[in-house]
Structures are given as C-alpha cells and as structure tokens.
Amino acid sequence: MDPNQQVNTTSLYEVLEISKTSSPEEIKKAYRKLALKYHPDKNPNAGEQFKAINHAYEILGDPKKRSIYDRFGEVGLQLSGTVPDQLLDPNFGKVLGKFFQLCTLITILLIIFLSFLSVRVDDKVGWNFSIVFIPIWILDFILLFVIIWGSRIGDDKPSDEEEHEGHEDETTPEQKEEIKKAKAKAKMLLVGFLSVYLILFIIFQVLIVLKTDKLSKFSAGIVFIPWFILEAIHSIYNTINFVSGYLLIKNQQTNPDPSLPEVPQGYFPYFALFLDVYWFFAIRITQAILIVLRIDNSITCSWGVVFIPLYLVGLKYIISILFAWKNFRSLPTEQMESAKSVLIVVIIAFAITSLLAYSFIGMLAAKLDHRWIAMAVVFIPIFIVLSFFLLCCGCCMPCLLFGLTNMDEEGLEATANTERIPVSRQITANGE
C-alpha cells in the first residue's frame, strides 16, 4: 500500500450504509435495520457481515471512539491503549491550551499585584489600597466566570453512554436517571462550595482594603472573620474524613480484611489518624490567631515569633522524610534503590521549596519589625516562583503539548497508512 495514501476513516460508515455526517440517532437506526436484516437467525450465511455491523456500531455509537476513528481510523482505536487517550481526543489540545492561557493570565495578574503592593508599601506611590488590589479584583472576576462556566459544562452535552442494541447493558433507564441526578447533585454541591469560598475570599479582601485605607475602625479580628469561616468549613470536611478513617480502622481491627493493610491494635492508629487529619488545620488556625493578636497589638513580640507555626510545617516534613528514609532501609535491595531515587527527588524539591518559602518568611518578618528592607526584595522568592510558573504555562508546556500532539498524529497516520483491514472484517460482495 502506498504510504502516502490517506487514512481510511469511512469504511465503518460504509458498513452501516450511512454518511460521516450522520447523527447518533441515524447511526442507531441504521444499525437496528442492518442487524435485523443480517441476524444469523434470519440470514445464516451472513455471520461475518453481522459481526462487521456490530463492530461498526460499537465504534460509531460511542462518541469518543467515533471522534478517534474519524481522525485516525481504526489504527487510532487499536493504539488508544498504548498512548494517552487524551492525545487522541480532538478537544484535548484546545481545552489544555485554554487552561494554560488561564494560568498565564492569573500569574501575570499576581505579578502585577505584588509589584503594585511593593511600591505602595515602600511609599513610592500614594495610591489607595483599593487601587493596589485592582489585579485581585480582576482575578476574582475571572474565577467567578470559571465557576459559572464550569457549572454549565455538560448541561447541553448528550450522554456518552448510548444504549447499544445487541450488547449487554445491565443499567436500567431508572438507574441511569438516578446516576444522572446524583452526578448533577454532586456537581451543584461542588459549585456551591467553590462559590462560598470565593465570596468569603472577596469579603476578606474588601475588609483588608477598608482596614489598610483607614476607612473603618475594624479590628483585625473582624477582618479575619471570613478566614475563620473558611476554616470552620474545612473543619467539617476534616471531621468527615476523621470519622470515615476511624470507622475503617475500627472495622479493620475487629474484622481484618486481608486485602487491606494490617492495622495494629490499640489507640495509636487513632492518634496517628487524628494528627494526620488535623495537624495542618491546627497550624493554620494558630497562625491566623497569632497574626490577629499581633496586628491589634494584643501581643508585642517579634514577627519572627509570630511565624513559629510556619516553621513547624517544615519541621513536620523533615521528620516525615527521615521516617521514610528509615523505612526504605528495610526494603529489599532492588525496591530500596528505586524508593531512594524517588526520595532523593522529593528531598531536592523540598529543599528548593523550603529555601524560597523561608527566605520570604524571614524577610517579611524583618520588614514587619520595621527593619529597612524594600518590599520588592521581600517578594523576590515569590517573583522567582511566579516567573518560573509563567515560563512553564506561557511557553514550555504549550510548546510541549503542541509537539507531542503533532508527533502523535504523524505517528498514527503513518501507521494507519500502512495498515490493512483485517480479513475477518472485510465484507465480500456475497455478504460472506
């Protein structure tokens, strides 16, 4: 076969005697008609053709498989298990491209905001903080749009689960409707939570602006009320996780399941679960309370002392890494080498993150203690992270996605141009 020949993406349509522009209903109607005509009970000599009809409908009746077939032919379907399915999705590149654009825009707005904040805090400009926060207001609007847009995704989109005639389908229409309602309920619940989070975050920003522009006499405790409400919501989520874990541990201790990890007897597993669920929540609450007390001058210690809870976060991860290293030493040699390689990568990432984070915290504490240091210098670690993120989202990742998608398409098309339809799927003139 000529390698320059076009990929065959019409043979399955020809099997069902329809065009490529046929709607799902037309495909289903054509399948039912041909399946009835060539069913072995009515046409014993058309067994191969009946198989070909079922095969064609199995692909064309599934929107995802149909889109891959229309683009790459049957070879694309055969290779869909060996390459990421997203690379075969025609809409994947567009969706991911828009995601990178959104991340790029958000990163630019954050850089602009930090630049405005730097010059304002250092009194290089006399703007009100309501002007300084303009990039954040824009970001809020973008996030609100994303939430609204996300809540509408799939509302007008037909379900991918088509009913296939002649295929086993244990899901009844009533069950499908229940599943659909459950998904819609979960989706609305997620949208509701995100909306509440965003609204509380916006209120928090407004209160900060009113406080810093001296337009109100609110105490820091009042300004932080939206933050504490957010933490209360998080505590509900943490409690649900703790109760679920508690019941699982209790059941595993009383009625062990061999398929699950063994749980030691006693109270230690419950204590470990409690720490795992609530430790970061406790850190955040403690840190917020200390910041409120320091802003209102209820305590007068150095800001370096106020930020002690943040130092404990790094200490916790250091202890976790040490325990992981100790546990890896008991593994077999081959597994130990592989685990150590992963752990080394984690240690390097943690070291870089800690260097940037604690450099920022240290300089911020010095700035708040009225030591002379430019705010732009304080923000250098954050500018480094945002610049790296901007480079990735605005350049590297889009180029990588473009290259992978094109390379994948060229490879699939080259393979498809040299593939022949298997004999078992070919239909002869006499239907055999």
N, C-alpha and C positions, 0 to 999 in steps of 0.2 A: 504494500500500500504506500502511496506517495506520502511522505512525511509532511508535505505542505497542505495536504487535504484538510478541509475544515472538520471540526469536531462534529460528530453526528448527534444532534440533540432533538431529532424529530421522529426517530424510529418508534418510540413508545407511543407517541401520539398517533402514528400510522396504525399501530396495533389496535388502538381503540377507535380508529377511524374518526378522529377529531383533529382540530387545528390547535396550534400552540396558544392561540388567544382564547381558548375555551375556558369558561368559568368552572368553578368547582362543581356546581350543580350539573352542568353539561357533561363533565367528566364522569360523575356518578351515574347519570342517566345512560351514557354510552356504555359504561361498564356493565350495568344491570342488563341492558339489552343484549350485549355480546355474551355475557356469562350465561344468560338463559338460552341463547341460541346454540352455544358450543359446549354446554354442560355435558359431561360424559354419559349421563343418564339418557340424554336425548340424541347425542351425537358421539357414539363410542369411538369413532375414528379421529376425533378432534382433540385428543388428550393434550398433545403438545401445544396446540393453539390455545386451549383453555388455560394451561399454565402460563403462557405468554401474556394472556389477557389479565390474569391475576397479578402477575409480576408488574405489568404496566400500571395497573391501578394502585398497587401497593406504593409505587413511587409517585405517580402523578396525583394520587389522592391525598398525599401528605405535603402540605405547603412548603415545609423546609426541604424535603427531598426533591420536590419539584424544582425549587429555585436552584439547587445544586445541579440537577440534571440539565436544566435549561442553560446553565453556564458552562459546565464541563462534560456533559454527557454521563454515561454510566460509569466511566472510569473515575469521575469525581466521587460517585457514590461508593465505589469499591475502595477508594483511598481515604474516605472520610474517617475511617477508624485509625488511620496511620498518621494523619496530620490533624492539628487542632480544628475542630468543627467550625470555630469562629472564623478561621481564614477562608472557609468555603462559603460563608454566609455573605451574600452580596451587600447586606446592610451593615456588616460589622465595621468595615473601614469608615463608613460615614458616621456611625454612632461614636466610635472611638475617637475619630477626628474632632467631632464636636465636643467630646469630653476633654480632649487636650486643649481645645480653644477656650473652654470654660475655665479650666485650671490655670491657663496662661493669663486670662483676664483677671481672675481672682488674685493671682500672685502679683500682677502689676499694681492692682489697687492697694494691696497690703504694703508694697514697697513705697508707693506714693504716700499712704497714710503715715508710715513710720518716718518718712522724710519730712512731712508737714509737722509731725509731732516733735521731731528733733529741733527744728528751727524755732518752733513756738516755745518749747520748754527752755531753750537757751536764750529766749528773749531777742532773737534776731528778727522776728516779726511780731506785730501786735495783734494778730488775729484772735478772734474769739474761738473757743474750742469747738463751737458748732460748725465753724468753717473747717477746722482741722479734721473733723470727723466726716466731712463730705465723702471721701472714698469709702468709708464704712457704711454710710447711708446707701451709697450706690451698691455696695456688696450685699446689704440687706435686701434691697430690691431684687437683685439677681437671684439670691437664694429663695426669696418668696416666689419668683417666677418659676424656678426649677421645681419647687414643691408642687405648685399648681399644675405645671406641665407634667410632672411625674404622676400626679393623681389621675390624669386623663389618659395616660398611656394604656392601650389595650381596651379602652371602653368601646371603641368602634371597630376593633380588630376581630375578625372571626376566629373562633377557637381552632387550634391546631389539631385537636383530636376529632377527626372526621370519623363518622361511622362507616366502616368498611364492610360491604356485603361479602359474605363467604368467609369472613375472618372471625375468629373467636373474640367476643367482646363481653366480658363479664360485668361491665358497668352499665347499669340501667339508666334510662333518662332521668329518673328521680335522683339517683345518686350523683349523676353529672351535674344536675341543678344544685344539689346540696354542696358539692365541691366548688362550684362556681360562686355560690353565695358565701362560702367560707373564705375563699380567696379574696372576694370583694370586701368582706368584713375586715380581714387582716390588713388589706391594703389601706382601707379608710382609717384603721387604727394607727397604722404607721404614719400616714399623712397627718392625722390629728396630733400625734406626739411631736412630730417634726415642727408642725405649726406652733404648738405651745412653746417648744424650745425657742423657736425664732422670735416669737412675740416677747417672751421673757428676756431674751438677749437684747432685743431692741429697747425694751423698757430700761434695762440695766445701762445701756449706752446713754439714753436720754438723761437718766439720773446722774450719771458721771459728768455729762456736759453741764447740767444745771449746777452741780456742785463745784466744778472747776471754774466755771464762768461767774460764780458767786451770785447766781440768780435765785438761789434758795438757801435756806439755812439747814438743810437736811444734814443729819449726822451720817457718818459712814455706814452705820448700822442700817439706816433706812435705804441708803444707796444700794447696799448689798442684799436687800430683801429678794429681788428676782433671782439672784445667785443661790440663795438658801432654798428658795422654792424649787429650783432645778435640782439641787442636791437632795431635797425631800423626794422628788420623783425618782431619782437614782436609787435612793434607799429602798423604795418599794420594789424596784427591779432587783436590787441585791438580795432583798429578803426572799423574794420568789425563788431566786437561784439557790439561796441557802437552804430553804425548806425542801426543794427538789433534791439537792445533794444530800441533805440529812436523811430523807426517806430512802434514798438509794443506798447509802452506807448502812443504814439500819437493816434494810432488807438483805443486803449482801452479807452482813454479819450473822443474821439468823438463818437465812436460806441461801447459802452461797451458790452463785451461778458460775459454772466452770468457764463460760465464755467471757466473763468479766474479770478484771484484775482482782487478786485476793486483797481483802481489807483486813488489817489487824484488829483484834478485839480490843475493847477498852474505849476510853474517851479521846485518845489522841487524834484519831481520824476526824472527829467532830471539831476539835480545836483547830486542826490544820485547815479544815474547810472554812471555819469562821474567819481565820486570818486571811485565807486566800480570797474570800469574797469581800471582806470589809476593810482590808488594810488601806487600799488606795482611797476609799471613801473617807476613812478617818483622817488620812493625811490632808485631803482637800478641805474638809470641814475645819480642822485645826488651823491650817494655813489661812483660810478666809477669816476666821475669828481673830487670829493674831494681827492680820492686816487691818481689820476694822478697829481693833483696840489701839493700834499704833497711830493710825490716821487721826483718831479722836483724842490722841494724847492720854488715853487711859493707862497706857504703859509708855515709858520713855527710853526703853533700851535701844540699842543699835539695830538698824535694819538687818544687819548680818545675823543677829539673834532671831529676829522675826522669821527669817527664811530657813530656820533649822529644819522644819518638816520637809522642805525640798531636798535637804542634804540626806535625809533618811531614805528618800526614794532611791538615790544612787547606792546607798549602803545596802538596801534590800536586794538590789540586783547583783551587787558584788557577792553577797552571801549566796544567792541563788547560783551564780556561776561557779563558785567554789564547791558547792554541794554537787553540781552537775559534773564537775571535773573529778570529784572523788568517786561518784557513782560510775563514771565511764571506765575507771581503772579496774573495775570488777568484771567488765565485759570481756568476751573472747577477743583475741588479738585482732582479727580482721574487723569485727564490729567496732572495737575500740579505736582503731586508726581512722575509720570513717567518721565515728562520732567526734573524735578530737578535731578533725578537719572542720566539721560544722561548728564546733565550739570555738575554734580559733577565729572563724569568720565573725561569730557573734561577739567575741571579745573585742575584736578590732572595731566593729560597728559601735559597740557600747563605749569604747574609749573615745572615738571621734565625737559621738553624741554628747558624752559627758563633758568633754573639753569645751565644746561650744556652749552647752547649756549652763555649766557652772561658771564659765567666763562671763556670760551675760548676767547671771545672778549676782556674782561678785561685784561687777562694775555697777550694776543697778543699785545694789546696797550702798556702795560708796557714793553714788550720785545722790541718793535719798538722804544720806547722812551729811549732805551739804559739802562734800569734797568736790573740788573743781575737776570736773571731767565732762567733756562735751557729750551731749546725748547721742549724737551721731556715732561716737566711739562706743558708747554702751550698746548700741544696736548693731555693731559690726558682726557679731556671731549670727544674729537673725538675718542680716543682709546677705551673709555668706550662704545660709541655708536657702533663702528665697531666690537668690541668684542661681544657685545650682538647680533648684526646682524649676525656675523659669527656663533655664537652658534645656532641661530634660523635656518639659512639656511643650515648649515652643519650638524646639529644633530636633533634638536627638530622637525622641520617641516617635514623632510624626514621620521622620525620615526612615526610622527602623520599620515602622508599620508599613510604609509605602514600599520599602524594599522587600519585606517578607511577603506581602500580598502579591506583588508583581512576580517575585520568584516562584511563589506557589502556583500562580496562574499559568506561568510559562511551563513549569514542570508538568502540571496536569494536562495542559493542552498538548505538549509534546508526547506525553504518554498516550493520551486519547487518540492522537493521530496515527498511532502505530498499533492500536488495539482493534481487534475484530469482534463482532458479536458472536458469542458462543453458539455452537451448532444447536445446542438444546433450546436456544431462544429464537432461532431463525424459523420463520413461517414460510412454508413452501406454498406453491400455487394450489395444491390439492388439500391444503389445510393440515398436512401431516408434519 
